[in-house]
Structures are given as C-alpha cells and as structure tokens.
C-alpha cells in the first residue's frame, strides 16, 4: 500500500470552490502517480476550521472519485496555520514508481522541497562519499542526480584515447571541444557518453580517475562542462556533486554541503570499490598517497580549486554511514525550507 500526500488552498469557503479545488488536487495526484480508479483504495481529507460549507469527501464523490472509501475530518485550530487549506492522504495500490506528493496553490509553501525546484550542491574531495550520498538524496526526493565528475572523466578518456597529454593545453582543449560528451538517464541511472559510445564503466578505472583531475584544470574544458551542467540544472530539480558546484558552477544554489572524510577512510572505501571490481593491484597505503596527492592538486589548481563555499554545511562522513549522512542533509534542507 502506498500513501500519497497532498494539499491545496481554496479562495473562499463555498461549495463550488471546494468542489473545484478538491477535484483539481485529486486529478493532479492521479496524474502524477499514474493512478486509475482501480488503484485508489481510500482517500482521507482534513480541513482547517475555516472551511464549513462542504466536506471534501462529498466534493470528491461529486468529482468522480466515488470508487474509493472517502473520509473527511476537521483539524484542530492551530495558531499561524495556513488558512482555507484542504489536506489529503490517498491510499493506493499497484503504483509502478515511487509515489509523488502534490501540493498546490498556497499549500506549496508547506512542502517547498517537493513543490519548488530543488537544487542541492555537494562538494568535497575524492572518495568522501559524495556520489553515494548524491544518488541517495536524488532517490529520496525523486529528482535528477547529475554526476559532474563523470563528465570530466569522459574528457580524460577522450584525451587518453588520442594519446594527448593535459600538459598540451591547446591540443587537449581542441580535442575535448570537438568531442560529443553527454549524459542520459536510463532506468534511474546516469549513463555517460563519449562520441555516442556509452563509457560509463570505462571511466571508472583508477587511471582515468587520476587523469580527470589534471584535465579538470583546463579552462576550456571547465567552461564547456560548466555550461552543460548549468543548462541541465536550469531546467529541473537535481542533486549535483563535484569539486566546485557550490563555489563556481551554481554559486546561488540554495542548499550547499561540503562532504569530507579523512584520507585514510577515503582510501579504504576506494580500495573496497576496486576489489569488488576485481582490481587488486593497488594497496590501501598507495591509494592513501594518491588521494592526498589529488587533494593537494585539487586545492591548488588555478581554476575553480576545491574549497568549501562560505554558506555550505560541512559534513564529515568518516564515522557515519551513508544513511546517517543522507538523514542529516535532509534534516538541514528541511530546516532551511
């Protein structure tokens, strides 16, 4: 059984207005969740005490939602509560995707995290858990996850295949400028493409990871990738992770977090990832040195260095599980909302 929540405000306490807005809310819930009459099992309404002229349950029946069990109640009088508000809980079965809650009219202010465009920027050093946290956050909010690091890895792979060193700035920027680098989302997973080829797996190799840090320093490369990232973030709610999302890519993002962990912890995490992929040729000590070197390089690069934005919340994940980090970030987002 899935429970879908929603709310809407009415302009006046009249039967006609309540009937119109109740129908609007239920139709929006049904459309957002691909619901039919057979999916709906029960609909429970609650109204603020300034609504008297018509029960939303009666209005719902008149609007064609008579197949579900319908109930109405009146909320206790709460000082400062949103006036003329109808809330709903829809109990449904057979949903094919994660439920989408719907808040309309002035009720959108009750849930800005789902009723307005939500942009979350996660920055931090390599191996801090940014990608894991970003994916989990995007799933929790049912919004897009944009792995910006994958885009730079694709740039690195482009140069590697052409035997071009990042030190040859002109040649490197020319090659990447001519490359077709993009992302697509299939079954909820980001796939990264280089000239039409899905390179999602190949760009995760350790050598590409190291090369990507050097490639990301090139101004021409960063300009092209930042334009793509801003274009995507400008059209929809999303979670982005990288090194400079909150400082350079989206400096006006409303929610910023700097995710970090000790170099040793990050090396252990990376070693476990490589081991699961069958790559056992590198030890934790070597990975620790590589991570420290990459941190130094990222912090001291001339263009968009790794740093915490002044308004970003610092989250040290060294002694936290991914679930604990996600819960903390969601709590901080809700506090700001």
N, C-alpha and C positions, 0 to 999 in steps of 0.2 A: 504494500500500500504506500502510495506517495502522497505527501501533504504539500499543497501549493498555497502560498500565502499571497495576499494582495490587499489593496486598499484604494479608495477613491474618495474625493470630496464632492459634495453637492453645493450648488449655488444658493439653493433655497429649500426649505422643508416643505415640499409639495409632493403629492403622489406622482405627478408627471415627471418631476425632476429625479426623484428617487428611482422610478421605473427606468428612466433613460440611462442614468449613471450606473445602476446595477447591471443592466444589460450590457453596457459598454465595458464594464470591468470583467464580467464573466466571459464575454466574447474574446476579450484580449487575453485572458488566461487560457481559454481553449485554443486560440490560435498559436500562442507562444509555446504551448506544450503538445500540439497536435492531438487534442482531445476530441473525442466524439461522445455522443450521449451514452454509449455503452461503457466508456471509461469512467464516467462520473458515478460515484457511489453516494457521496454526501457532501452537502455544502452548508457550512455554518457561518452565519453573519453575526457581527456585533456592531452596534452603532453608538455614537456619542449621544448624550442625553438631550441634545438639542434637536434630535430627529424624532418626530412623533407621528407624522401624518400617514406613514405607510411602512410596513415591515419589509425589509429587503427580500425575505423569503417569499413573500407574496408577489413582490415585483419579479423575482427570478422565475416563478412559475408562469407568470404572465408573459415573460420574455422567451419562453420555450425551454426552460431547464427543469421541466416537471419530472423527468425520469429519476433524478437524484433525490435522496432524502434531504429536506430543506428545514433549517432551523434558524431562528433569529433571537438575539438577546441584546440587552442594553448594558453598556459599560458603566462602571461606577464613575461618578463625577470626579475628574482629576484636574486640579488647577494647572493651567498652562497647556492643556491637551489641545490638539488640533481640532477646531470646531467643524461641525457638519461633516463628519467622517464616517464612512462605511468600511469596515474591515471584513475580510473573508478568509476562510480556510476551506480549500477544496480537497476532498479526499478522492483519489483516483487510482485506478489500477491499469496495468498494461502500458505504462509510459516507455517509449523507445529510447529516451535520453534523459539526462539529468533535468529535474524539474526547474522551471523558470518562474520566479516570483514576479508579480506585476504590481507596480504602484503608480497610479495615475493622478493627474491634477495636482493639487497642493499636497496630496499624500506622498508624492515623490520625495518630499523632504524627509519623510520617515526612514527611507532607505536609499540614501544617496549612493551607497556602494553598489546598488544594482539598477537604480533608476537614472543615474547620470553616467557619463563616460568616465571610466575609472582607469587612470594611468598610474602604474606603480613602477618605480625605477629602483633596481637593485644593483649596487656596485660593490666591488670587492676584489681581492687578489685571487689568483688561480687556486683552485681546489678548496675554496672556502664554503662551497655548497650552494653557490648562487643558482646554478641551473636547476638543481634538485628542488630548491625552495621555490624558484620562479614557476616551475612546472606545477608544483602542488598548489600554489596560490592561484594560478590561472584556472586550474581544475576546480578549485573551491568556489571561485567566483564565476565559473563558466565563461571565461573570456580568453582572448588570444594570448599565447606565450610566444614571444619573439626572442629567439636565441641569437643575439647580435654577434656573439663570439663565433658562431658557426659561419657567419658571413665573412669574417676575417680569415678563418681557417680555409675557406674556399679560395680566397685571394692567395693565401700561401701555397695551396695546392696548385693553383694556376701557374705561379712562378716556378715551383719545383718541376712541373711537367715540361716547362720550357727551358729549364736549366738557367734561369735568370736569378741573380743574387739581389736581395733587397738593397745591397750597397750600391748597385747600379740604378740609382733613383729614376733616371729618365726612362730607362728600358722597363723597369718594374711598373712604373705608373702608366706607361704606354700600353703594356700588356694587359694590365688589370682594367684600364679604361676601355679596352676593346672587348673584354670578356663579358659574357652574359651571366651575371650572378644573381640568383633569386631564390625565393623560398615559396613553398607551397605546403598546405596543411591537409594531410590525408589521415583519416581515422583519428583525429585529435593529436597527431604527431607532426612536428615540423620536419620537412624534407628540404635539404639544401641542394641546389643545382648549380653546376658549372657548365656553361655552354650546352644546356639541355640534358646533361647527364646527372643522375642522382648520385651525389658523392657523400651522402650523409654518413656512411660508415667509414670511408677512406679518410675523411678529415679528422677523425678521432684518434688517429695514430699519434704516438708521442712526438715523433719528429715534426709532424705538421703543427702540433701544439706549440712547440718551441719556435718554429719558424713564424707562426702567426704573430707573435709578439713583436718581432722585427718588422714585419710587413705593416702592422698597425701603426707604426711610427711615421709612415709616409703620408705627407699631407694630401696628395692627390687621391690616395686610397681612402683615407678617412673622409674626405669630402664626399666621395661617391657613396660610401656606405652610410654616412650620416643622413644624406639626402633620402636614401631608401628607407631608413629607419624612421625618420620624421614623417615621411609620406604614409607609412603604414600606421603609425601611432596617431596620425591626424584624422583617421577615418573610423577608429573603433577603440573600444576599451581593450587594454592589453597590459601585460607584465613584460618588462624588458630587463635583461641583465647584461652587465658588461663591466668595463673599467671606468667609463666616463659618461654614463647615461644621465645621472643627476647633475653633473657639472658642465657637460658640453652638448650632449645630444638633445636632452629635454630638460634644460635648467629650470623650466617653470612647472615641471611635474609636481602635482600636489602631494604625492606620497613618495618619499625617498628613504632608502635604507642602505647602510653600508655593512655588508656581510663579511666577516673575517673569522680567522681561526689561526692557531699557531702554525708555523711552517711544518713542524713535525706531524701534527694531526692531519694537515692537508696532504703531506707526503704519504701517510698511511692510507688515507682514503684513496688517493690516486693509485697506489700500489694494489689495493684490493680491486679496483676497476680493471687495471691491466691484467691482473691474474685471472679475473673472470673471463677476459677476452683471450686468454691463452698466451699473453705476452709476459714472459717470466724472465726476460733477460736483463732486468734492471732491479736494483735493490732499493730499500727504503732510504738508506743513507744517501745514495746518489740522487734519488728523487728529491730529498730534502735540500740538497745543494742546488739542484736545478730550480726548485721553487724559490729559494732565496735569491738566486741569480735573476730569475724572471721578475720577482718583486722589485729588485733594485732597478732593473731595466724599465719596468712599467712606471715606477715612481719618478724616474729621472728622464723619461723621454721628453723631448721638446714640445711635442704637440699632444694636448689633452692627457697629461700624466695622471696616473692613478692617485686619487686623493678622495677623501670624504667631503662631500658637499656640506657647507655650514649648517644647512637645515635637514641633513639626513640623520636618521636614528641609527646609532651604532649597535650592531648585534654580533656578539662573539659566540660562534657556534661550537667552540672547542669541546664544551661539555654538555652540549644539547643535542637531542635527537631532531631529525627533520620535522617531526610532528610538533615538537615543542617550539621550534623556530616559527613554523607557519602559524601556530596559535598566537604567539607573541606578536607577530606582524599584523595579523588580522585584528587583534585587540588594539594595537596602536592606530590602525586605519580607522577603526570604529570610533575611537576616542576623538580623532580629528574631525570625523564626519559630524 
